Amino acid sequence: VQLVESGGGLVQPGGSLRLSCAASGFTFSSYAMYWYRQAPGKERELVAVITSAGGSTNYADSVKGRFTISRDNAKNTVYLQMNSLKPEDTAVYYCYTKLAVMSAYWGQGTQVTVSS
């Protein structure tokens, strides 16, 4: 199983970024996918989740209305569209999936920095 994030970078407050997570090594369309983030000195927190077929999503209160999670099962890729970014969104963003009780996987993370 491999999860590879991309799309992070430096953006000004109010700007937008789209993160991508390319998945391989498992049947992508059968599993929910998650985005987490971890800011310096803070615990890793769940940002958004999308069900296997993409029919249902859920978001942390801090990003509701600004972030959108989506997936393309034909491309084995999950996305996180981030709009109206704030300095407090600065963090390393991770892609995650759980295939079974003892079978969970993280990507390597992509840095998002929101600063003027």
BELDA-V231822 format. One line per field, one symbol per residue. ss: DSSP state (H for helix, E for strand, - for the rest). A space follows every 50 residues. Layout:
ss: ???
This chain:
ss: -EEEEE--EEE-----EEEEEEEE---HHH--EEEEEE------EEEEEE ------EEE-------EEEEEE----EEEEEE----HHH-EEEEEEEEEE --EEEE---EEEEE--
